[in-house]
């Protein structure tokens, strides 16, 4: 499942959520620190797990 990074504009904290794509598209999640929905999504890193080893 994808990890999404958010920034809360009310308490100025960054948090990460693991959501299905359908959950991400459904509604703005609430900040786990203050409960506000006044958040913005931030760019985050991407990683993939594969069965091949890199040289």
Buried (B, 14 or more C-beta within 10 A) or exposed (E): EEEBEBBBEEBEBEBEBEBEEEBBEEEEBBBEEEEEEEBEEEEEEEEEEEEEEEE
